[in-house]
Amino acid sequence: MRVLLTNDDGIQATGLNELRRALLEVPGVELSVVAPNANQSATARSITTRRPLVVEEVDFGDGTTGFAADGTPVDCVRLAALGLVSGPPELIVSGINHGSNLGDDITYSGTVAAALEGVVLGVPGIAVSQQSMAREMDFRLGEEFDFGGAAAFTARLVEEIESLPLPDGTLLNINCPAGEAKGARATRLGRRIYRDRLELRDEIDGRRVYRIYGDDPTYHREPGTDFAAIADGQIAVTPLHFDLTAEHGLDELRAYDLARLLAPAAEGLAE
């Protein structure tokens, strides 16, 4: 099986390289690595369209190599799919991210975006993130990380991917707690509570410097969520899909006369 490994923390990130070594030990895996050459955290599904991408081969010092690109995580997946590596990927693995990607945070995450690109390409994706040893419940970098458990769990997941009950068009978002996990369970996305506020930091020559993103978001405490699993010291495995259609509102919207809005507003009011 051809596996592409990428991330959003950069090709030299400790999390990626710990996972890379674990995946090299999985029987039958043909591993390729294409990752950003620098940190691309919180780039979500951004792509690079206004300039060419620069790609450099990187020697990992253990007899294997990968490619570093000056683009986003999604760019890296596209590079691999379009021929940079030998054969299109059959599985996208993204991570291990330095920090959790829980609840609403996934919409900002470059780690999750890279795995989601697998869904776009018609192949399964796995996004892996690690809570720091500080045990914070947000996306801050924390103090230090132990990636060993997350790498081993993901390698076993890849080894059994063909027997996993994973519907087409689905990726798995994996979040691992700090320290040794007490277990692993399937979860749904929780809801984040952000504490952002507009804070003027400086004003120089008429230009204002603002800070808007808070350092300490919290979350809704609900059973069955990814937040709850991490709080219990368990690995959260959340299936995600790309279809954002609000099916529950579609029938009512179809019943509304949208074609009427093609007429000028005055004519519509006269009727």
C-alpha positions, 0 to 999 in steps of 0.5 A: 500500500502506497502511503503518503505522510505529510503534516503542517508543522514542517518536514523537520518536526519531531511528530512527523519523524516519529510517525515516519519511523513507525510507518516504516516498520509496517509490513507492506507499506510503501512510504513517501514523505512530502511536507512543508519546508516550514511551519504551516499551522492553521492554514486549513485548506489553503493552496498556493496558486500565484507562484510556482512551488519550490521542492527540495529533496531531504535526507532523513539520515537513515537511508530514506528521503522525502520532499520539502515544499514551500507550500501548504499541507494541501499543496504537498498532497497534490504534489504527491498525487500529481506525480512527485512520488512513485505512484499516487497515494492510496492512503494519506496520513497527516501528523503527528501534529504538535497540539490537539485538533479537537472540535471546531478547531479542525476547520482551521487545521492544516493537519486535518486539511491534508487528510481531507484532501485524501477524501477529495482524491478518493482515498482514505485519510488519517489526521493525527494530533498529540496533546502536550504534556501540559495537558491543555485542552486547546491548540497551543504548543504546550511544553513538551510532547511524547509522540511514542504512543500516538505513532504506535497506535497510528501504525497499527491503524494503518496496518489494519486499515483495510479491515476498518469500518471506514465508509467511502469519503471518510477520514479519521481525526485522531487525537491522543492524550498526554502520557499513556492512553487509557484506551481508545474510542470512537467520538463525535466532534465537540464544540469549542468556546473561543475567548477571542477579543479585540486587543490593541497592542500598539499604534505606530504612524497611524497603523494599529497592531491588534491581537484578536485570538485568545490563548485559553479557549475552553469547550462544552462538556458533553459526553461522547465528544472528542473533548470528553475522550481526551479529558478521560485520558483516551484516544479520540477517533472521530470520523469526518466527511467532506459533504457540508450540505445541510440536508435538514434544511434542503427541503424547505429551501427547495419549497421557497420560490428562489426563481422569483428573486430573478425579477427586479425588487420593485416588480416583486413588491408590486405583486 
